[in-house]
Amino acid sequence: MEAALTRPSSRVLPSLGIVLVAGGLLLLGWVAFLWFDPGPAPYHYRLVEEGGVEKFPKLELGPWSDLSISKQEVHVEGMEEPVASAYLAHRGNTKPVMLAWENHVGEPMVFVDSKLSELSVLAPVIAKNLPKDATILAWWDTSRQIQILTGSETVFTSHLSEPIITPTVWRPRAEAIAKYERDFWGSAPSEDEKRKFQRFADALLAEPTEGAAILRELTGGREGYVVVHISDLYKLGMMRPDGIGVAYKDFTVKGSGDVHGLNVMVKRWQADNKFSSHTVHGLSETNVRAYFLTDDKSVKTLLAQMLPMTTSLILELKPLQMVYKEGGYLVYKIPSAQPANN
């Protein structure tokens, strides 16, 4: 699967072609119907199973025995198999939080694929090592996951649904999808939270020193930390395509030991497309997703400098201090003020 997040000036039909090739299961007739006949959300969630954490031993959520878990499948009319599946968690009467998501077609839908195994290692580290009164910044979905698993204070607590991650052919139904998501998750953000999230995106797109200053602004001057994930590149590229150019491609590997073969394939694809930088994230033992920055401007953004791109030095990033890394997650401390020599 491969795709570039096109800028607004790009033509629609080439993007549609990418979806048809990459989606595999997206039938031509279904695509045409959605494109020319906008209507309600083209998918729906279907409850498959629910219960306590003990009912889902493969999730390894034992330390969070007070959570209730549900497995949901995402179904599209006219297709027998689900296009995605997810595990949701809630505590008591609180609104559900998405903990793990797996897309079953080539292109991300609604959420980006995530690995609960990484999150379940990250959460106890945050709970144990970050100050109890520290403020945590992260993409809104990561923020909600951290909050439910650690009890830590996060700036974003609502289901913001930004960006709306859909195939190109679903975009005529963007408003219907947004409404369906709001109704399903039942956690509407305030206008102030929406504004702050846009400001968070501003920070990630800025050059590092300016971006760090915006992050300090969002923590209100308190001790703060920011958690980023490699997949945030895709989300930011979808949300602000004029600010950062992102492309991605999935590679099939023989196993976790096939590092050399993977490096050769990724570097060749970057060179063939004249992209500027890349990083990779393992989705499974045999599937690795590579994210590419398409131009030098994108390389200079704060988010690109915070991630293990081929053009970044995360341990030498001056405006922020990296304190922990787990899988695709990185945790940075936001200094209260810039050092004098910076």
BAZAKOL-860154 format. One line per 5 residues: number of its first residue (from 0); their letters; for each residue y, x, z of N, C-alpha, C. Coordinates in steps of 0.05 Angstrom, whole numbers, plus 5000, padded with zeros to 4 digits. Layout:
N
NUM	A	Y/X/Z/Y/X/Z/Y/X/Z | ...
// end
This chain:
342
0	MEAAL	4976/5017/5000/5000/5000/5000/5025/5018/5000 | 5043/5012/4983/5068/5027/4983/5091/5009/4976 | 5115/5016/4987/5138/5000/4981/5163/5015/4989 | 5185/5009/4976/5211/5019/4984/5228/4996/4993 | 5243/4999/5013/5261/4978/5022/5286/4979/5005
5	TRPSS	5287/4960/4986/5308/4962/4966/5335/4953/4977 | 5356/4965/4966/5383/4958/4973/5391/4933/4958 | 5412/4919/4968/5420/4893/4955/5424/4895/4925 | 5432/4918/4915/5438/4920/4886/5412/4921/4870 | 5389/4925/4883/5364/4928/4868/5357/4901/4855
10	RVLPS	5342/4903/4833/5334/4878/4820/5310/4866/4835 | 5309/4839/4834/5288/4825/4849/5261/4827/4837 | 5259/4826/4810/5233/4825/4797/5216/4850/4802 | 5227/4874/4802/5210/4897/4809/5199/4894/4837 | 5215/4885/4856/5206/4882/4884/5183/4861/4885
15	LGIVL	5186/4840/4869/5165/4820/4868/5139/4832/4858 | 5142/4849/4839/5118/4862/4828/5104/4879/4849 | 5120/4893/4866/5109/4909/4887/5092/4892/4906 | 5104/4868/4913/5090/4850/4931/5063/4841/4919 | 5063/4834/4893/5039/4825/4880/5017/4846/4880
20	VAGGL	5025/4871/4875/5005/4892/4875/4996/4899/4903 | 5015/4901/4922/5009/4910/4948/4995/4889/4965 | 5002/4864/4961/4991/4843/4978/4962/4837/4975 | 4950/4842/4952/4922/4839/4948/4913/4810/4950 | 4917/4798/4973/4908/4770/4978/4929/4750/4969
25	LLLGW	4953/4758/4961/4974/4740/4954/4970/4731/4925 | 4960/4707/4921/4953/4697/4895/4978/4691/4879 | 4976/4695/4853/4999/4691/4835/5010/4662/4837 | 4992/4643/4837/5001/4615/4838/5016/4609/4864 | 5006/4620/4886/5019/4616/4912/5047/4629/4912
30	VAFLW	5049/4653/4901/5074/4667/4899/5095/4650/4883 | 5087/4640/4860/5105/4624/4844/5114/4599/4858 | 5095/4587/4872/5102/4562/4887/5123/4568/4908 | 5120/4589/4923/5139/4595/4944/5166/4603/4933 | 5165/4617/4910/5191/4627/4899/5208/4604/4888
35	FDPGP	5195/4585/4874/5211/4564/4861/5213/4538/4876 | 5199/4536/4899/5199/4511/4914/5204/4517/4943 | 5228/4526/4951/5234/4531/4979/5229/4506/4996 | 5217/4510/5019/5211/4488/5037/5208/4498/5065 | 5189/4487/5081/5185/4497/5108/5174/4525/5109
40	APYHY	5171/4536/5133/5159/4563/5136/5132/4563/5122 | 5127/4584/5106/5102/4585/5090/5077/4593/5106 | 5080/4596/5132/5057/4604/5148/5058/4589/5175 | 5037/4590/5190/5037/4578/5217/5018/4594/5234 | 5024/4594/5260/5006/4607/5280/4984/4587/5287
45	RLVEE	4960/4598/5291/4937/4582/5299/4924/4595/5323 | 4922/4580/5346/4910/4591/5370/4880/4594/5365 | 4870/4618/5371/4841/4623/5368/4826/4624/5394 | 4839/4637/5414/4826/4640/5440/4848/4647/5461 | 4843/4638/5486/4862/4645/5507/4847/4647/5533
50	GGVEK	4860/4661/5552/4848/4665/5579/4861/4688/5593 | 4849/4697/5615/4858/4720/5629/4851/4746/5615 | 4861/4768/5626/4856/4794/5613/4826/4801/5612 | 4811/4790/5631/4782/4796/5632/4767/4784/5608 | 4780/4764/5595/4767/4752/5571/4771/4769/5546
55	FPKLE	4789/4789/5548/4795/4806/5525/4791/4836/5534 | 4766/4844/5540/4762/4871/5551/4770/4893/5532 | 4769/4888/5505/4776/4909/5486/4805/4916/5487 | 4822/4898/5498/4850/4904/5500/4857/4924/5522 | 4838/4927/5541/4841/4945/5564/4867/4940/5579
60	LGPWS	4871/4915/5587/4895/4907/5602/4888/4902/5631 | 4868/4916/5641/4860/4912/5669/4882/4915/5690 | 4900/4935/5687/4922/4939/5706/4941/4915/5707 | 4940/4897/5687/4958/4874/5687/4942/4848/5689 | 4927/4847/5711/4908/4824/5714/4922/4798/5718
65	DLSIS	4948/4798/5723/4963/4772/5727/4972/4760/5700 | 4967/4774/5678/4976/4764/5652/4956/4744/5641 | 4967/4724/5626/4951/4706/5610/4953/4715/5581 | 4931/4716/5567/4930/4727/5539/4921/4705/5520 | 4933/4705/5497/4924/4687/5475/4922/4703/5450
70	KQEVH	4901/4697/5434/4899/4708/5407/4907/4687/5387 | 4926/4695/5370/4936/4677/5349/4930/4689/5322 | 4925/4672/5303/4922/4680/5275/4945/4668/5259 | 4954/4682/5239/4975/4672/5221/4962/4663/5195 | 4965/4637/5189/4952/4625/5166/4973/4616/5146
75	VEGME	4966/4618/5121/4982/4609/5099/4966/4587/5084 | 4979/4565/5078/4966/4543/5064/4953/4552/5038 | 4928/4544/5034/4914/4551/5010/4898/4577/5012 | 4900/4591/5035/4885/4615/5039/4866/4612/5062 | 4840/4617/5059/4821/4613/5080/4824/4633/5103
80	EPVAS	4828/4658/5096/4829/4679/5116/4858/4683/5126 | 4861/4690/5152/4888/4695/5163/4901/4719/5150 | 4928/4718/5147/4942/4741/5136/4950/4761/5158 | 4948/4753/5183/4954/4770/5206/4942/4759/5231 | 4939/4775/5251/4930/4766/5277/4946/4780/5299
85	AYLAH	4948/4767/5322/4965/4777/5343/4954/4770/5370 | 4960/4787/5390/4955/4781/5418/4981/4777/5433 | 4983/4754/5446/5008/4747/5461/5002/4747/5490 | 5022/4753/5506/5019/4753/5535/5042/4738/5548 | 5035/4725/5570/5056/4712/5587/5047/4712/5616
90	RGNTK	5067/4710/5633/5061/4710/5662/5073/4684/5673 | 5055/4667/5685/5065/4642/5696/5075/4624/5674 | 5099/4614/5678/5111/4595/5658/5131/4609/5640 | 5130/4636/5638/5149/4650/5621/5141/4647/5592 | 5159/4653/5574/5154/4651/5545/5136/4674/5536
95	PVMLA	5120/4669/5516/5101/4690/5507/5115/4714/5495 | 5102/4737/5498/5111/4763/5487/5089/4774/5469 | 5096/4783/5445/5077/4795/5427/5070/4823/5437 | 5044/4827/5442/5035/4854/5451/5023/4871/5429 | 5009/4858/5411/4995/4873/5390/4994/4856/5365
100	WENHV	4999/4868/5342/5000/4854/5316/4985/4870/5295 | 4969/4856/5279/4955/4869/5257/4958/4853/5232 | 4969/4865/5211/4972/4851/5185/4946/4856/5170 | 4936/4835/5157/4912/4836/5141/4917/4838/5111 | 4942/4839/5103/4949/4843/5075/4966/4868/5074
105	GEPMV	4972/4877/5050/4984/4903/5047/5012/4906/5058 | 5028/4885/5056/5056/4887/5064/5060/4875/5091 | 5076/4888/5109/5082/4876/5135/5093/4848/5133 | 5083/4831/5151/5093/4803/5152/5100/4796/5181 | 5124/4787/5186/5134/4778/5212/5138/4801/5231
110	FVDSK	5117/4816/5237/5119/4840/5254/5106/4864/5239 | 5113/4888/5247/5101/4912/5237/5076/4917/5254 | 5055/4928/5241/5030/4934/5255/5036/4951/5280 | 5022/4945/5302/5027/4960/5327/5000/4966/5340 | 5000/4986/5357/4976/4994/5371/4980/4990/5401
115	LSELS	4965/4971/5413/4967/4966/5441/4958/4990/5458 | 4940/5006/5447/4930/5029/5461/4952/5049/5468 | 4972/5051/5450/4995/5068/5456/5014/5055/5477 | 5018/5029/5474/5036/5015/5492/5025/5015/5521 | 4998/5012/5524/4986/5010/5550/4986/5037/5564
120	VLAPV	4990/5059/5550/4994/5085/5562/5023/5090/5569 | 5041/5081/5551/5070/5085/5555/5080/5069/5580 | 5071/5044/5583/5083/5027/5603/5079/5038/5632 | 5056/5047/5640/5054/5059/5667/5071/5083/5671 | 5074/5099/5651/5091/5123/5653/5120/5115/5658
125	IAKNL	5130/5095/5644/5157/5085/5649/5159/5073/5677 | 5140/5057/5685/5141/5045/5712/5141/5065/5734 | 5126/5087/5730/5124/5107/5751/5147/5127/5752 | 5157/5135/5729/5175/5158/5727/5204/5151/5723 | 5210/5129/5711/5239/5122/5707/5250/5110/5732
130	PKDAT	5276/5116/5739/5288/5104/5762/5287/5073/5761 | 5283/5061/5784/5280/5032/5785/5305/5018/5775 | 5329/5030/5778/5353/5017/5770/5363/5026/5742 | 5346/5041/5728/5354/5051/5702/5353/5028/5682 | 5371/5030/5662/5372/5010/5641/5358/5021/5616
135	ILAWW	5341/5005/5604/5326/5014/5581/5334/5000/5555 | 5339/5016/5535/5345/5005/5508/5321/5010/5490 | 5315/4991/5473/5294/4994/5453/5297/4970/5434 | 5283/4972/5412/5283/4949/5393/5275/4925/5409 | 5284/4901/5402/5280/4878/5419/5251/4871/5425
140	DTSRQ	5233/4875/5405/5205/4869/5410/5193/4890/5430 | 5200/4915/5426/5191/4936/5445/5203/4931/5473 | 5228/4922/5474/5241/4916/5500/5225/4894/5515 | 5217/4873/5501/5203/4851/5514/5175/4861/5524 | 5163/4878/5508/5137/4889/5517/5140/4906/5542
145	IQILT	5160/4923/5542/5165/4940/5565/5171/4924/5590 | 5187/4903/5586/5195/4886/5608/5171/4872/5621 | 5153/4861/5605/5130/4846/5616/5109/4864/5628 | 5107/4889/5618/5087/4908/5629/5097/4926/5651 | 5123/4928/5654/5134/4947/5675/5152/4933/5695
150	GSETV	5164/4911/5687/5184/4898/5704/5211/4912/5703 | 5214/4932/5686/5239/4947/5684/5261/4930/5671 | 5285/4937/5677/5308/4923/5665/5313/4933/5637 | 5313/4915/5618/5319/4922/5590/5343/4907/5581 | 5358/4919/5563/5383/4906/5553/5376/4881/5537
155	FTSHL	5354/4882/5522/5346/4860/5505/5322/4846/5517 | 5324/4820/5522/5303/4805/5535/5293/4782/5518 | 5307/4775/5497/5300/4751/5481/5286/4759/5455 | 5275/4738/5442/5262/4742/5416/5284/4739/5395 | 5294/4762/5386/5317/4762/5368/5310/4758/5339
160	SEPII	5285/4762/5331/5276/4757/5303/5293/4772/5283 | 5301/4796/5289/5316/4812/5269/5303/4839/5267 | 5297/4847/5242/5301/4832/5217/5278/4812/5214 | 5282/4793/5196/5260/4775/5189/5243/4790/5168 | 5219/4798/5177/5202/4814/5160/5184/4796/5144
165	TPTVW	5190/4794/5119/5175/4777/5101/5171/4790/5074 | 5151/4783/5059/5149/4791/5031/5173/4780/5015 | 5180/4793/4994/5203/4785/4978/5201/4756/4970 | 5177/4747/4964/5174/4719/4954/5179/4698/4975 | 5180/4706/5001/5185/4687/5022/5215/4685/5028
170	RPRAE	5231/4702/5017/5259/4704/5025/5275/4678/5019 | 5268/4662/4999/5282/4636/4996/5278/4618/5020 | 5258/4623/5036/5252/4607/5059/5260/4620/5085 | 5278/4639/5084/5286/4655/5107/5296/4638/5130 | 5312/4618/5124/5323/4600/5145/5300/4584/5158
175	AIAKY	5282/4574/5142/5259/4559/5153/5242/4577/5171 | 5238/4602/5162/5222/4621/5177/5235/4627/5204 | 5262/4632/5203/5277/4638/5227/5275/4615/5247 | 5277/4590/5238/5275/4567/5256/5247/4565/5267 | 5226/4569/5250/5199/4567/5260/5194/4588/5281
180	ERDFW	5203/4612/5277/5200/4633/5297/5214/4627/5323 | 5238/4616/5322/5253/4609/5346/5238/4587/5361 | 5228/4567/5347/5214/4545/5360/5188/4555/5372 | 5174/4573/5358/5148/4581/5368/5151/4599/5394 | 5169/4618/5393/5171/4637/5415/5188/4626/5438
185	GSAPS	5206/4607/5432/5222/4593/5452/5239/4611/5470 | 5249/4632/5458/5266/4651/5474/5291/4658/5458 | 5309/4639/5457/5333/4642/5441/5353/4662/5454 | 5364/4680/5438/5384/4699/5450/5411/4687/5452 | 5427/4698/5469/5455/4690/5471/5471/4704/5450
190	EDEKR	5496/4695/5445/5513/4708/5425/5519/4737/5434 | 5522/4741/5460/5528/4768/5471/5504/4786/5465 | 5480/4776/5469/5456/4793/5464/5454/4800/5434 | 5460/4780/5417/5459/4786/5388/5480/4807/5381 | 5504/4806/5393/5524/4825/5387/5515/4853/5397
195	KFQRF	5504/4854/5420/5495/4880/5431/5473/4892/5413 | 5455/4875/5402/5434/4886/5386/5445/4897/5360 | 5466/4884/5349/5478/4895/5325/5491/4922/5332 | 5502/4924/5356/5514/4949/5364/5493/4971/5368 | 5469/4963/5377/5447/4981/5379/5439/4992/5352
200	ADALL	5438/4975/5332/5433/4983/5305/5454/5002/5295 | 5479/4997/5302/5501/5015/5295/5496/5043/5305 | 5487/5044/5331/5481/5070/5343/5460/5085/5328 | 5438/5072/5321/5416/5085/5308/5424/5095/5280 | 5443/5082/5268/5452/5090/5241/5474/5112/5241
205	AEPTE	5486/5115/5264/5508/5134/5266/5498/5163/5267 | 5516/5182/5264/5507/5210/5268/5502/5213/5298 | 5486/5233/5307/5476/5234/5334/5497/5232/5356 | 5518/5247/5355/5538/5247/5377/5551/5219/5379 | 5559/5208/5357/5571/5181/5358/5551/5160/5366
210	GAAIL	5527/5163/5357/5506/5143/5364/5500/5144/5394 | 5498/5168/5406/5493/5170/5434/5515/5157/5450 | 5540/5160/5441/5563/5148/5455/5560/5117/5455 | 5551/5106/5433/5547/5077/5431/5525/5068/5450 | 5504/5084/5452/5482/5078/5471/5492/5078/5499
215	RELTG	5509/5097/5507/5520/5097/5534/5537/5073/5539 | 5552/5065/5518/5568/5040/5520/5550/5016/5527 | 5527/5015/5514/5509/4992/5518/5495/4992/5545 | 5493/5015/5558/5481/5016/5585/5502/5012/5606 | 5527/5008/5598/5548/5003/5618/5554/5026/5636
220	GREGY	5548/5050/5627/5554/5074/5643/5533/5081/5663 | 5512/5063/5666/5491/5069/5685/5471/5089/5672 | 5454/5100/5689/5433/5118/5679/5416/5102/5659 | 5412/5112/5636/5398/5097/5615/5378/5113/5600 | 5359/5099/5588/5339/5111/5571/5336/5094/5546
225	VVVHI	5328/5107/5524/5323/5093/5500/5295/5100/5490 | 5280/5079/5483/5253/5082/5473/5253/5075/5443 | 5243/5093/5427/5241/5087/5398/5212/5090/5389 | 5206/5078/5367/5179/5080/5355/5183/5087/5326 | 5163/5101/5314/5165/5109/5286/5169/5084/5268
230	SDLYK	5157/5062/5275/5160/5038/5258/5188/5026/5259 | 5205/5035/5278/5233/5026/5279/5247/5034/5253 | 5238/5055/5240/5249/5062/5214/5248/5039/5194 | 5224/5027/5193/5220/5004/5175/5238/4981/5182 | 5239/4975/5208/5255/4952/5217/5285/4956/5211
235	LGMMR	5295/4980/5217/5323/4986/5212/5329/4986/5182 | 5310/4996/5166/5314/4995/5138/5315/4967/5126 | 5299/4949/5138/5299/4921/5130/5325/4908/5138 | 5335/4915/5162/5358/4902/5173/5384/4913/5161 | 5385/4939/5156/5410/4951/5146/5403/4969/5122
240	PDGIG	5395/4958/5100/5387/4974/5077/5409/4992/5066 | 5435/4984/5071/5457/5001/5061/5461/5025/5079 | 5450/5024/5104/5455/5046/5123/5433/5067/5123 | 5409/5060/5115/5387/5079/5116/5367/5071/5094 | 5358/5091/5079/5338/5086/5058/5311/5093/5067
245	VAYKD	5293/5074/5068/5266/5078/5078/5245/5068/5058 | 5224/5083/5055/5200/5075/5040/5176/5081/5056 | 5153/5069/5049/5129/5075/5063/5105/5073/5044 | 5083/5086/5052/5058/5084/5037/5035/5088/5057 | 5014/5072/5054/4990/5075/5070/4970/5093/5056
250	FTVKG	4959/5111/5071/4939/5130/5061/4912/5126/5075 | 4891/5126/5060/4864/5125/5071/4854/5153/5075 | 4844/5159/5100/4835/5186/5106/4805/5184/5114 | 4791/5207/5113/4763/5207/5120/4759/5205/5150 | 4779/5212/5165/4776/5212/5194/4800/5226/5207
255	SGDVH	4801/5226/5233/4824/5239/5247/4826/5269/5242 | 4803/5281/5233/4804/5310/5228/4813/5318/5200 | 4819/5298/5183/4827/5304/5156/4857/5309/5154 | 4867/5327/5170/4896/5332/5171/4906/5345/5146 | 4891/5365/5137/4901/5380/5113/4902/5361/5088
260	GLNVM	4881/5346/5084/4881/5328/5062/4904/5308/5063 | 4909/5297/5086/4931/5278/5090/4958/5292/5083 | 4962/5316/5094/4988/5330/5089/4993/5334/5059 | 4972/5341/5045/4974/5346/5016/4983/5320/5002 | 4970/5298/5009/4976/5273/4996/5004/5263/5002
265	VKRWQ	5012/5266/5027/5039/5256/5035/5061/5273/5022 | 5057/5300/5023/5077/5317/5011/5080/5313/4981 | 5057/5308/4968/5058/5304/4939/5073/5278/4933 | 5068/5257/4949/5081/5231/4944/5111/5234/4949 | 5119/5249/4969/5147/5253/4975/5160/5269/4951
270	ADNKF	5147/5289/4942/5158/5305/4920/5160/5289/4894 | 5139/5273/4888/5139/5257/4864/5162/5237/4863 | 5169/5226/4887/5190/5206/4889/5217/5217/4896 | 5218/5244/4900/5243/5258/4906/5256/5247/4932 | 5239/5241/4952/5249/5233/4978/5256/5257/4995
275	SSHTV	5271/5252/5017/5282/5275/5032/5265/5283/5056 | 5250/5265/5067/5236/5271/5092/5214/5251/5097 | 5196/5257/5115/5175/5238/5122/5164/5242/5150 | 5150/5222/5160/5134/5224/5184/5110/5206/5181 | 5090/5209/5197/5066/5193/5194/5059/5180/5221
280	HGLSE	5044/5158/5219/5035/5144/5243/5007/5132/5237 | 4987/5139/5253/4960/5129/5249/4958/5101/5258 | 4948/5084/5240/4943/5055/5246/4915/5051/5255 | 4897/5068/5246/4869/5067/5254/4856/5094/5248 | 4830/5096/5252/4816/5122/5247/4818/5130/5218
285	TNVRA	4820/5110/5200/4819/5116/5171/4844/5108/5156 | 4864/5097/5170/4888/5088/5157/4913/5100/5170 | 4929/5114/5154/4953/5126/5164/4977/5116/5147 | 4998/5109/5161/5022/5100/5147/5043/5122/5147 | 5053/5130/5124/5074/5149/5122/5101/5135/5116
290	YFLTD	5121/5142/5131/5148/5132/5127/5165/5154/5115 | 5181/5147/5095/5197/5166/5081/5227/5159/5082 | 5244/5179/5085/5273/5175/5082/5280/5182/5053 | 5294/5164/5040/5297/5167/5011/5321/5184/5003 | 5339/5191/5022/5362/5207/5014/5372/5224/5038
295	DKSVK	5388/5243/5033/5398/5261/5054/5416/5247/5074 | 5430/5227/5066/5447/5212/5085/5430/5199/5107 | 5407/5189/5099/5390/5176/5119/5379/5196/5139 | 5374/5221/5130/5364/5242/5147/5382/5247/5171 | 5409/5243/5167/5428/5250/5187/5433/5229/5208
300	TLLAQ	5420/5206/5206/5424/5185/5225/5411/5192/5252 | 5421/5179/5273/5410/5185/5300/5380/5179/5301 | 5372/5156/5290/5343/5148/5292/5326/5169/5278 | 5334/5178/5255/5319/5198/5240/5316/5224/5256 | 5338/5232/5271/5337/5256/5287/5320/5253/5312
305	MLPMT	5316/5228/5321/5301/5222/5345/5271/5221/5340 | 5263/5218/5315/5235/5215/5308/5224/5241/5297 | 5198/5245/5297/5186/5271/5288/5184/5272/5258 | 5207/5271/5245/5209/5274/5216/5206/5303/5209 | 5200/5309/5184/5198/5337/5175/5225/5351/5175
310	TSLIL	5247/5336/5178/5274/5348/5178/5287/5347/5205 | 5272/5340/5226/5285/5337/5253/5272/5356/5273 | 5287/5363/5294/5278/5380/5316/5282/5364/5341 | 5263/5348/5349/5268/5328/5371/5272/5342/5398 | 5261/5365/5402/5266/5379/5427/5293/5392/5429
315	ELKPL	5306/5395/5406/5332/5408/5405/5355/5388/5401 | 5350/5363/5401/5371/5342/5398/5390/5343/5421 | 5415/5350/5416/5434/5355/5438/5444/5329/5452 | 5452/5309/5437/5465/5286/5451/5446/5270/5469 | 5420/5272/5464/5400/5258/5480/5379/5278/5489
320	QMVYK	5363/5271/5510/5343/5289/5520/5316/5275/5519 | 5297/5285/5503/5271/5273/5501/5255/5279/5527 | 5244/5259/5539/5229/5262/5564/5200/5255/5562 | 5192/5241/5541/5164/5233/5539/5157/5224/5510 | 5132/5229/5502/5122/5220/5476/5094/5211/5479
325	EGGYL	5088/5188/5467/5061/5177/5467/5056/5163/5440 | 5039/5175/5424/5033/5163/5398/5059/5162/5382 | 5065/5137/5373/5090/5134/5357/5114/5129/5374 | 5112/5128/5400/5134/5123/5418/5147/5149/5428 | 5173/5149/5430/5188/5171/5442/5209/5160/5461
330	VYKIP	5211/5172/5485/5230/5163/5505/5251/5185/5509 | 5276/5177/5508/5299/5195/5511/5317/5186/5534 | 5327/5205/5549/5347/5200/5569/5374/5201/5556 | 5391/5182/5564/5418/5181/5553/5437/5193/5575 | 5447/5217/5570/5464/5230/5590/5489/5212/5596
335	SAQPA	5498/5214/5620/5522/5198/5628/5547/5207/5613 | 5547/5232/5606/5570/5243/5591/5560/5266/5574 | 5574/5271/5552/5567/5293/5534/5572/5320/5548 | 5553/5338/5545/5557/5366/5556/5582/5378/5543 | 5595/5395/5558/5620/5407/5549/5617/5423/5523
340	NN	5593/5436/5519/5589/5453/5496/5579/5437/5472 | 5579/5410/5474/5569/5394/5452/5591/5379/5438
// end
